[in-house]
Amino acid sequence: MSGGFVSRFTEASQSVMSRRRPWGELLDPTALSIPSSVSDATTRLAQNLTHFRFNYTLVLLLVLFLSLIYHPISMIVFLLVFVAWHFLYFSRDQPLTLAGFTIDDRFVVVALGVVTFVALLLTRVWVNVVASTAIGVAVVCLHAVFRGTEDLVTDDRESPYGTLLSDDPQGNYTII
């Protein structure tokens, strides 16, 4: 019985590693630049959040985890919730289905985020949760805005906008 669990966990971990982007690609200092306009900044934000969504989620969870170092009960709750994140979001290759209905990944992320937030609030570390979430979101958004998207290999299925918006390097939105 435990051998099956270990093999499923190993397969799930390998699936996570195959779907995340390389950290070198995310942290490449040569890809950082100041956006040329607000439109360029919002385009970069959307493209980078989509392209690096697994990496950014891990960054947010790491910031939250580090904020709980001095709260062992909350850390245990966090680890339990992280197991839920692992199995319901990170390790799936196919869409989540519940009672015959396919559940969108964005809904899964929001639901798990709410569960994480509520679980940690119930352990009475709400100030840490709010502060670390704000810091994590700020770090992720700043990185996404300042990281250029010219070197990203994109797939129309990845983009939240599909082929509706073109990849204009100036960040101008144009209908295709």
VOPAGU-2260 file (C-alpha; in pm, 1 decimal, decimal comma):
REM VOPAGU-2260
SITE   aa  ch    i         X         Y         Z
SITE  MET   A    0       0,0       0,0       0,0
SITE  SER   A    1     275,1     244,7      89,2
SITE  GLY   A    2     468,0     148,0    -228,2
SITE  GLY   A    3     175,4     267,7    -440,0
SITE  PHE   A    4     162,9     597,2    -253,5
SITE  VAL   A    5     537,7     649,3    -293,1
SITE  SER   A    6     525,6     574,8    -665,6
SITE  ARG   A    7     226,9     809,5    -715,6
SITE  PHE   A    8     406,8    1079,6    -515,5
SITE  THR   A    9     724,6    1029,6    -723,5
SITE  GLU   A   10     528,0    1048,2   -1050,0
SITE  ALA   A   11     344,4    1358,9    -927,6
SITE  SER   A   12     671,8    1524,4    -828,8
SITE  GLN   A   13     821,4    1451,7   -1170,0
SITE  SER   A   14     508,8    1595,3   -1332,5
SITE  VAL   A   15     550,4    1915,4   -1130,9
SITE  MET   A   16     911,8    1946,0   -1232,9
SITE  SER   A   17     824,7    1896,9   -1599,1
SITE  ARG   A   18     554,0    2166,6   -1597,9
SITE  ARG   A   19     741,1    2439,5   -1414,0
SITE  ARG   A   20     970,1    2671,1   -1605,4
SITE  PRO   A   21    1344,5    2661,3   -1540,8
SITE  TRP   A   22    1445,1    2892,8   -1257,0
SITE  GLY   A   23    1730,9    3022,7   -1472,7
SITE  GLU   A   24    1476,2    3142,7   -1728,6
SITE  LEU   A   25    1269,9    3312,6   -1459,2
SITE  LEU   A   26    1567,3    3474,6   -1285,0
SITE  ASP   A   27    1767,9    3570,8   -1595,7
SITE  PRO   A   28    1901,4    3921,2   -1516,0
SITE  THR   A   29    1948,2    4002,6   -1885,1
SITE  ALA   A   30    1571,0    3969,5   -1937,9
SITE  LEU   A   31    1496,2    4254,9   -1695,2
SITE  SER   A   32    1408,8    4593,1   -1840,2
SITE  ILE   A   33    1182,9    4887,5   -1773,4
SITE  PRO   A   34     853,1    4865,5   -1963,3
SITE  SER   A   35     809,1    5133,8   -2229,0
SITE  SER   A   36     448,9    5212,2   -2136,2
SITE  VAL   A   37     165,2    5116,1   -1905,2
SITE  SER   A   38      28,8    4903,1   -2188,4
SITE  ASP   A   39     364,7    4723,5   -2216,0
SITE  ALA   A   40     368,7    4670,9   -1838,0
SITE  THR   A   41      21,3    4515,0   -1836,3
SITE  THR   A   42     107,4    4294,1   -2134,6
SITE  ARG   A   43     425,3    4175,7   -1960,3
SITE  LEU   A   44     232,5    4115,7   -1639,4
SITE  ALA   A   45     -28,6    3899,5   -1813,3
SITE  GLN   A   46     224,2    3705,1   -2022,4
SITE  ASN   A   47     470,1    3643,5   -1738,8
SITE  LEU   A   48     198,9    3546,4   -1489,7
SITE  THR   A   49      72,9    3292,8   -1742,4
SITE  HIS   A   50     413,3    3165,9   -1852,1
SITE  PHE   A   51     565,1    3133,9   -1502,3
SITE  ARG   A   52     247,5    3056,6   -1305,6
SITE  PHE   A   53     390,2    2749,0   -1130,8
SITE  ASN   A   54     713,5    2927,0   -1039,1
SITE  TYR   A   55     526,4    3233,1    -912,6
SITE  THR   A   56     292,1    3014,6    -708,7
SITE  LEU   A   57     591,9    2845,9    -549,0
SITE  VAL   A   58     744,7    3187,8    -472,1
SITE  LEU   A   59     422,5    3298,1    -300,5
SITE  LEU   A   60     405,3    2976,1     -99,9
SITE  LEU   A   61     772,3    3008,9      -1,2
SITE  VAL   A   62     719,5    3364,8     126,2
SITE  LEU   A   63     418,3    3245,8     325,6
SITE  PHE   A   64     614,6    2947,3     461,2
SITE  LEU   A   65     906,5    3168,0     570,2
SITE  SER   A   66     670,3    3401,5     754,1
SITE  LEU   A   67     554,9    3108,6     969,5
SITE  ILE   A   68     894,1    2994,8    1099,6
SITE  TYR   A   69     816,8    3113,5    1453,9
SITE  HIS   A   70     464,3    2964,0    1452,5
SITE  PRO   A   71     501,3    2582,6    1457,3
SITE  ILE   A   72     127,4    2498,6    1469,0
SITE  SER   A   73      62,3    2724,9    1171,5
SITE  MET   A   74     359,2    2568,3     994,2
SITE  ILE   A   75     204,9    2221,1    1037,0
SITE  VAL   A   76    -128,4    2349,1     903,3
SITE  PHE   A   77      57,4    2512,3     615,8
SITE  LEU   A   78     235,7    2185,8     532,0
SITE  LEU   A   79     -97,7    2000,6     527,5
SITE  VAL   A   80    -246,0    2262,7     297,9
SITE  PHE   A   81      66,7    2243,2      81,0
SITE  VAL   A   82       2,4    1869,6      36,0
SITE  ALA   A   83    -341,7    1965,4     -97,8
SITE  TRP   A   84    -173,7    2216,5    -331,7
SITE  HIS   A   85      65,5    1947,7    -448,8
SITE  PHE   A   86    -199,2    1690,5    -533,7
SITE  LEU   A   87    -476,6    1920,0    -658,5
SITE  TYR   A   88    -270,6    2173,2    -855,9
SITE  PHE   A   89      99,0    2105,3    -905,1
SITE  SER   A   90      97,3    1733,7    -981,2
SITE  ARG   A   91    -194,9    1705,3   -1223,2
SITE  ASP   A   92    -132,3    1648,7   -1593,4
SITE  GLN   A   93    -501,3    1649,5   -1680,7
SITE  PRO   A   94    -781,5    1883,7   -1578,9
SITE  LEU   A   95    -943,0    1817,6   -1242,2
SITE  THR   A   96   -1286,0    1657,6   -1275,2
SITE  LEU   A   97   -1544,2    1643,0   -1001,0
SITE  ALA   A   98   -1876,0    1461,5   -1049,2
SITE  GLY   A   99   -1821,5    1461,5   -1425,5
SITE  PHE   A  100   -1750,3    1835,9   -1444,9
SITE  THR   A  101   -1411,1    1971,1   -1550,1
SITE  ILE   A  102   -1281,0    2234,9   -1309,1
SITE  ASP   A  103   -1066,7    2514,9   -1450,4
SITE  ASP   A  104    -713,1    2555,6   -1310,7
SITE  ARG   A  105    -783,7    2917,9   -1216,6
SITE  PHE   A  106   -1073,4    2805,0    -996,9
SITE  VAL   A  107    -850,4    2543,0    -833,4
SITE  VAL   A  108    -585,6    2808,3    -757,9
SITE  VAL   A  109    -841,9    3049,1    -612,7
SITE  ALA   A  110   -1009,2    2776,2    -404,8
SITE  LEU   A  111    -678,1    2648,0    -270,1
SITE  GLY   A  112    -569,3    3006,3    -200,2
SITE  VAL   A  113    -884,5    3069,4      -0,1
SITE  VAL   A  114    -841,0    2739,7     189,2
SITE  THR   A  115    -478,1    2831,5     264,6
SITE  PHE   A  116    -575,0    3178,3     380,2
SITE  VAL   A  117    -863,0    3055,5     601,4
SITE  ALA   A  118    -660,1    2768,1     750,8
SITE  LEU   A  119    -382,3    3003,2     851,0
SITE  LEU   A  120    -624,0    3266,3     980,6
SITE  LEU   A  121    -782,2    3003,8    1203,9
SITE  THR   A  122    -439,3    2939,7    1356,2
SITE  ARG   A  123    -432,9    3307,8    1458,2
SITE  VAL   A  124    -147,9    3430,3    1243,2
SITE  TRP   A  125    -361,9    3656,4    1025,7
SITE  VAL   A  126    -118,0    3949,1    1042,1
SITE  ASN   A  127     163,7    3726,4     914,8
SITE  VAL   A  128     -62,4    3581,0     645,0
SITE  VAL   A  129    -180,9    3919,5     520,5
SITE  ALA   A  130     166,2    4076,7     530,9
SITE  SER   A  131     342,4    3782,7     367,6
SITE  THR   A  132      72,5    3751,2     100,2
SITE  ALA   A  133     102,4    4122,4      21,3
SITE  ILE   A  134     481,9    4097,6       6,0
SITE  GLY   A  135     466,0    3785,8    -212,3
SITE  VAL   A  136     213,8    3939,1    -452,8
SITE  ALA   A  137     420,3    4258,5    -474,4
SITE  VAL   A  138     740,4    4064,4    -548,7
SITE  VAL   A  139     570,9    3849,1    -813,7
SITE  CYS   A  140     396,5    4144,0    -982,2
SITE  LEU   A  141     711,7    4358,2    -982,6
SITE  HIS   A  142     911,4    4075,9   -1135,1
SITE  ALA   A  143     641,2    4006,8   -1394,2
SITE  VAL   A  144     630,1    4373,3   -1497,2
SITE  PHE   A  145    1007,6    4417,6   -1521,9
SITE  ARG   A  146    1086,5    4085,8   -1689,9
SITE  GLY   A  147    1077,8    4122,7   -2067,5
SITE  THR   A  148     875,7    3873,2   -2268,1
SITE  GLU   A  149    1066,1    3881,1   -2597,3
SITE  ASP   A  150    1256,6    3559,3   -2517,6
SITE  LEU   A  151     957,2    3356,5   -2398,7
SITE  VAL   A  152     839,8    3068,3   -2609,1
SITE  THR   A  153     466,0    3114,2   -2593,1
SITE  ASP   A  154     183,1    2889,5   -2687,7
SITE  ASP   A  155    -159,3    3032,8   -2776,7
SITE  ARG   A  156    -315,7    2784,3   -2535,1
SITE  GLU   A  157    -109,6    2939,1   -2250,6
SITE  SER   A  158    -218,9    3294,9   -2309,0
SITE  PRO   A  159    -526,4    3410,7   -2121,3
SITE  TYR   A  160    -608,9    3615,4   -2431,9
SITE  GLY   A  161    -549,4    3343,2   -2694,4
SITE  THR   A  162    -470,7    3498,6   -3031,7
SITE  LEU   A  163    -691,2    3801,0   -2967,4
SITE  LEU   A  164    -399,1    4027,9   -2877,5
SITE  SER   A  165     -82,9    4052,0   -3083,3
SITE  ASP   A  166     271,0    4042,8   -2942,3
SITE  ASP   A  167     359,6    4403,3   -3021,9
SITE  PRO   A  168     697,3    4478,4   -2856,1
SITE  GLN   A  169     575,0    4829,7   -2773,7
SITE  GLY   A  170     291,8    4681,8   -2569,4
SITE  ASN   A  171      17,6    4826,4   -2789,3
SITE  TYR   A  172    -297,0    4618,8   -2793,3
SITE  THR   A  173    -416,1    4535,5   -3140,8
SITE  ILE   A  174    -692,0    4304,4   -3251,6
SITE  ILE   A  175    -575,5    4034,4   -3490,8
